[in-house]
Amino acid sequence: MKEETFQWYKILHNFYNDVIKLTIVMFIICILIIIVFEQLRVNPLSYIIGFVICFGINFFKTFFKKNVRSEFYENN
């Protein structure tokens, strides 16, 4: 039981580390998108679309990250 709990902790720990790293990278990309939109003088709706796209990609990449899935399947 203890070993199984430790394996789940390890998987979640890796998952959250990846979430933090990808969130920082995507936040930087979002700032770059905002700068580009501002230079093009596009309306504020484009800011919202940029954020949604960035954080959608962030979630998708993290959720389906290969090392998290492979660890899970190896342990089960």
C-alpha contacts under 8 A as a table, 3 or more apart, distances in Angstrom:
res1	aa1	res2	aa2	distance
1	M	4	E	5.18
1	M	5	T	6.29
2	K	5	T	5.13
2	K	6	F	6.24
3	E	6	F	5.07
3	E	7	Q	6.32
4	E	7	Q	5.15
4	E	8	W	6.44
5	T	8	W	5.20
5	T	9	Y	6.19
6	F	9	Y	4.94
6	F	10	K	6.13
7	Q	10	K	5.04
7	Q	11	I	6.29
7	Q	75	N	7.64
8	W	11	I	5.11
8	W	12	L	6.16
9	Y	12	L	5.19
9	Y	13	H	5.93
10	K	13	H	5.05
10	K	14	N	6.24
11	I	14	N	5.31
11	I	15	F	6.14
11	I	68	V	6.23
11	I	71	E	7.08
11	I	72	F	7.23
12	L	15	F	4.89
12	L	16	Y	6.11
13	H	16	Y	5.33
13	H	17	N	6.21
14	N	17	N	5.14
14	N	18	D	6.27
14	N	68	V	7.15
15	F	18	D	5.25
15	F	19	V	6.29
15	F	62	T	7.17
15	F	68	V	6.61
16	Y	19	V	4.88
16	Y	20	I	6.23
17	N	20	I	5.29
17	N	21	K	6.34
18	D	21	K	5.16
18	D	22	L	6.00
18	D	62	T	6.44
19	V	22	L	5.28
19	V	23	T	5.90
19	V	58	N	7.63
19	V	59	F	7.79
19	V	62	T	6.13
20	I	23	T	5.16
20	I	24	I	6.33
21	K	24	I	5.36
21	K	25	V	6.41
22	L	25	V	5.03
22	L	26	M	5.95
22	L	58	N	6.03
22	L	62	T	7.57
23	T	26	M	5.10
23	T	27	F	5.93
23	T	55	F	7.51
23	T	58	N	6.49
24	I	27	F	5.09
24	I	28	I	6.38
25	V	28	I	5.25
25	V	29	I	6.37
26	M	29	I	4.88
26	M	30	C	6.04
26	M	54	C	5.81
26	M	55	F	6.81
26	M	58	N	6.66
27	F	30	C	4.95
27	F	31	I	6.28
27	F	54	C	7.72
28	I	31	I	5.13
28	I	32	L	6.39
29	I	32	L	5.03
29	I	33	I	6.22
29	I	54	C	7.45
30	C	33	I	4.96
30	C	34	I	6.20
30	C	50	G	6.50
30	C	51	F	6.05
30	C	54	C	6.50
31	I	34	I	5.07
31	I	35	I	6.27
32	L	35	I	5.08
32	L	36	V	6.25
33	I	36	V	5.10
33	I	37	F	6.10
33	I	47	Y	7.72
33	I	50	G	6.63
34	I	37	F	5.06
34	I	38	E	6.03
34	I	47	Y	6.10
34	I	50	G	7.67
35	I	38	E	5.11
35	I	39	Q	6.25
36	V	39	Q	5.11
36	V	40	L	6.30
37	F	40	L	5.05
37	F	41	R	6.07
37	F	42	V	5.53
37	F	46	S	7.23
37	F	47	Y	7.36
38	E	41	R	4.92
38	E	42	V	6.38
39	Q	42	V	7.98
42	V	46	S	6.77
43	N	46	S	6.11
43	N	47	Y	7.84
44	P	47	Y	5.22
44	P	48	I	6.95
45	L	48	I	5.30
45	L	49	I	6.40
46	S	49	I	5.00
46	S	50	G	6.07
47	Y	50	G	5.12
47	Y	51	F	6.36
48	I	51	F	5.21
48	I	52	V	6.21
49	I	52	V	5.14
49	I	53	I	6.12
50	G	53	I	5.23
50	G	54	C	6.14
51	F	54	C	5.13
51	F	55	F	6.13
52	V	55	F	5.44
52	V	56	G	5.85
53	I	56	G	5.09
53	I	57	I	6.18
54	C	57	I	5.29
54	C	58	N	6.21
55	F	58	N	4.70
55	F	59	F	6.12
56	G	59	F	5.25
56	G	60	F	6.15
57	I	60	F	5.07
57	I	61	K	6.02
58	N	61	K	5.41
58	N	62	T	6.20
59	F	62	T	5.25
59	F	63	F	5.88
60	F	63	F	5.30
60	F	64	F	6.16
61	K	64	F	5.55
61	K	65	K	5.74
62	T	65	K	5.04
64	F	68	V	7.70
64	F	69	R	6.99
65	K	68	V	5.76
65	K	69	R	6.55
66	K	69	R	5.30
66	K	70	S	6.02
67	N	70	S	5.12
67	N	71	E	6.03
68	V	71	E	5.31
68	V	72	F	6.27
69	R	72	F	5.14
69	R	73	Y	6.29
70	S	73	Y	5.18
70	S	74	E	6.02
71	E	74	E	5.13
71	E	75	N	6.21
72	F	75	N	5.40
72	F	76	N	6.42
73	Y	76	N	5.21
